[in-house]
Amino acid sequence: MKVVLVTGAAGFIGSNAAEALLKNYPSIRVIGLDNFDPTYPVAFKRSNIGGLKKSAQFSFYEADIRDRTALRRIFKKEQPDAVLHLAAKADTRHAVVAPQEYVDTNITGTLNLLECAKEFQVKRFVFASSSSVYGNDNTAPFKEDAVTDHAISPYGASKKAGEGLAYTYHHNFGLSVVCIRIFNAYGERMRPGLVLYTWVEKILKGETIEISGKGTRRRDYTYIGDLVDALLRVLTKKNIGFLVVNIGNAGSVSLTHMLRTVERATGKKARVVSRPSHHASVERTHASIAKAKRILDWKPKTSFQDGVERFVEWYQSERGS
């Protein structure tokens, strides 16, 4: 592995993954690609890659994965050995009201990258899928062979479609593909607007926060450092043809528990009001990680309390309190 293309490199997961690649594999060139989608402030994204641009081993392209011509130029010039495909439209609630954006980016954009990977003989293609593919129908913990036909938002449906497309490129062209079903990543550089970020920001400012429903909705939260460790493992693991694997913390945390955790980490008591739950929000996510342990020798190392404390420390240092 000499050249790795990271899509969504200015985003939360992408910038952390690119940073880890440069740190752990000094001889590898990392090619970052991002279109600076304005879903959240572009300045935030530019700050994410500020440190990356200081490395001689990092190159960056501002381009859109929906533009196959632009992608082909980049592939032709850089000749990546591996693609870490993290770029996506990712807001489940917004996807309900603007589904075409999610089809265009998450499905057509993924198809464009697969076409380029085929043409330029990429050795490993890693696709960031999501726990959203499981919908509300499965018994926890969710296993990779569970039914994934009932996603409840166009976002989840688009990720299921991406997995299906990726398999066809393995089957027909021998492309080595890993689809990682990510369970609620959080941590340093996470995007504003997500619950944890919003709560920390508002609690530190003494503002009122909203809690969805009765606070019973549960999520399996995966700390960014643990997720990046998994990403590096799937990039370097030998003898993979096609693999779908969950990456999560193998637990389920309620909103009420999250609130108590944030209060402990910030040292402040929250002022809370309730709001109705959104119909596109799944009630529970909970990953079975037996497959990741067996095939990747991976398991999470960071407790939810420790991860939240690290995020609060980062927020106070980088964003102010």
N, C-alpha and C positions, 0 to 999 in steps of 0.2 A: 504494500500500500504506500504509494508515493504522493498521490494527489487526491484530496477528498473535497468534493463540492458539497457545501452546506447551504441548503435553501432556507430562507427565513433566518439568515445569519444575524440580523439586527434585532431579532425578537428575543423573548425570554429564554426559551430552551436553546435556540440556535446560537446565541452569543455565548452562553455557558458551555455548550458543546464544543464550539470552535476554540474557545479559550483552553479547554481541557486537552483537546487534540494537540494544540501548539505546545502545551506544557509537558505532556506525556510522551509525545513523539516529535522531538525537535527536528528530525530530518524530513518530516512530512510537510508538504505545502498544503495550505488550507485555502480554498477558494470560497469566499462568501458571496451570497446572492440575496438581495432583498429589494422589494419595490417601495418600501416605506409607506405601506398602506396606512391611511390616516385614521384607522379605527381608534388608535390612541396617539398621543402627541408624537410627531416625528422627532422632535428634539430628544425625547426619551429614548427612542431607538438609536439615534445617532450617538448618544452617550454610551449605549450598550457596546458599540463597536469601537469607541475611542481608543481603548487600550489595545485592541486587536490590530488596529492599523499601524501601531508602532513596531510590529513584528515584520521582519523582512520575509518571513515565510507565509504571510497572509496577503491575499489580494482580494479586492472587493469589486463587485459589479452591481450597479443599481439597475435592475431589470425585473420583468414580470414573468412569472412562469406561464402565464396565458399566452405569451409571445414566443411561439416556437422558433421563429427565425432568429430572435435574439439569443435564445437558449442554444441553438445549434452553433452560432458563432462562438459562444463561450466554450462549449464542449470541444469544438474543433481546435481552438487556441490552447486550452488548458489540458485536454486529454485526461480527465479524472479517472482514477481507478475505482473510486467508490463515490456513491451519492448518499448523503444523509438528508432526506427530504422532510423538512420540518415546516415549510411554508404552508399556511392554510388560513382560511377564514374560520374563526373559532368560537364565535359567540352563539350558543345554542338558541337563545331567545331571539336574537336578531335574525337568525336563519329562518325562523317561522314567518317573518314578515318580508324578508328579502331573499328567497331561496335561490334565485338565479345567480346571485353573487357566489353562492356556495357551490353550485354546480360548475360555474365557470372556473373558479379557482381550484377547488378541491378535487374535482373530477377531470375537467379538461386540462388543467395545469399539471396534474399528475400524469395524465396520458402523454402530454408533451415531453415530460421528463423521461418517461419510460421509452418513448420513441428515440430520444437522444441516447439513452443508456444502451439501447439495442444497437443503434448505428455505430456508436463509438466504443462498443465492447467493454462496457463497465463491468467490473468483476463482482461488485456487491452493491445492491440497492436496498437501502433501509427506508421504509415508509412509516411515518408517524401516524398510526391510527389512534383510536380513542376508545375508552370504556363506554362511550355513548352508543356504540354499536349493540350493546346488550339490552338497551331499553329498560322496561320495567318488568319484564316477564320471567326473569331468571332467578333461580334460588342461589343465594349467597353461600359460599364464595363463588364467584363466576369463573367457570373453566373455559378454556379456549374452544372446546368442542360444543359449547352451549349454542342454542338457537340464537341467531342474530338477525332475524328477519323482521323485527318489530321495533326499529329505532323510532323515537318519538319526536325527533326534529330533523329537518333537512341536513343539519350538520352531521348527525350520527349516520344518516343514510348516505351522505357523501363519503364518509370514511369507510363504510362497508363497501361502497362501489370502488373506492380506491384499492382496497384489499383484493377485490375480484379482478380488477384490471391487472394488478401486479402479478397475480397468479397466472394469468394468461400469458404474460411475458416470460415467466419461468417455464411454463408448459411448452410454449411454441418456440422459444428462442434460447432456452437454457439460462436465462438470467437468474443469478442468485439473489433471492429476495427475502428480507426479514420484515414482517409487519409487526410493529410494537404497539400493543394496545395500552396507551398511557392512561393511568388513573390519576386525575386531578393533581397535576404538578403544581408545586408552590415553592417559594423561596426567593432568593436574591434576584432582582430584575424582573420579577413577575409583573404582568401588565396591570396597570391601573384599571379599576372597574371590577376586578374579581373580588369576591367577598372578603377574603383575608386582607388584601391590600386596603380595601375601602374601610374595613373595620379598624385596622391599625391606624390609618391616617386620621379618621374621625375621632377615635378615642384619644389619641395623643393631642388632638386639637380641642378636646372637650366638647365635641359635637355629638348629636344624637345619631345612633345607628339604627338600621332596620334589620329585623330578623324575620325570615320567611316562615309563615304559618306559626306552628307551635314550637319550632326549633327542633323538631324530631327528624328532619331529613338528614340522611347520613351519607358521608363520602369517604372514600379511601384516598387519603392524601399522600402523595409521593414527593419527598424532598428532592429538590433539583440535583443535589450532589449524587444521590443514589440513582436517579434517572440517567444522569450523564455517565456514570459508571457502567450502567447497562448498555447505553448507546456505544460506548467504546468497545465493550465486549462483543456486541453483534457485528461491529465493523471488522473485527480482527479474528472472529471465530472461524475456523476452517471447516470445510466440508458441509456447508449449508446449501441446500438446494432451494427449498421454500419453507419458511417458518413463520407461524403466527404465535406470538408470546405476550402474555400479560406482564406489565411492569407496574407494580403497585406496592403499597406498604403492608398488604395482607391484613388489614384491619379496617374498621369503619367508625368514623367519628361523627357524632351529631353536631348540629349547629350550636346547640346549647353547650356541649363540651368544648367546641372551638371557642366560644365566647369566654368561657372560664379560662381557657388556655391563654388567650390574648390578654385578658385582664391580668393574669399572673406575669406575663412577659413584659407588659407595659407598666405594670405597677399602678394601674388606674382602673377605677370602676366605670363601667359603661352606662350611658343613658340609652335605653332601648325602647323602641316601638315595634309593633308587629305589623306585617303586611301580608297579603295573600300570597301563597306559593304560585309560581308561574307554571302553567300546564305543560310546558316543554321541559321542565326540570325533572329528572328522574328522582325517584324517592330514595334510592340507595345504590351505592357502588361498593363493591368489595371483591378484591382480586384474589383468585387462587394463583399462587406463584410457584407451585410445584414444578411446572415445566421450566421456568426460568432457573430454578435451582438445579434441576437435573441437566439441562442442556448448556446453560451459560455459567454455571457455578456462581450464580448471582443471588443475593438477597439484600434487602434494605438494611442500612446500618444506623439510620437516624430516626429517633423517636419523634413523634409529632410535637411534643413540648420543646425538644431541642431545636427542631426545624423552625418553629415559630419564633423562638428566641433569637435565632440567627437572622431571620428575616427582619424582626424588629430592630436589631442592632444595625443591620444594613440600611434600613429605612431611615433611622435617625442619623446615620452617618452621611448618606447620599442625598436624601430628600428633605431632611429637616423635620423637626417635631413641632 
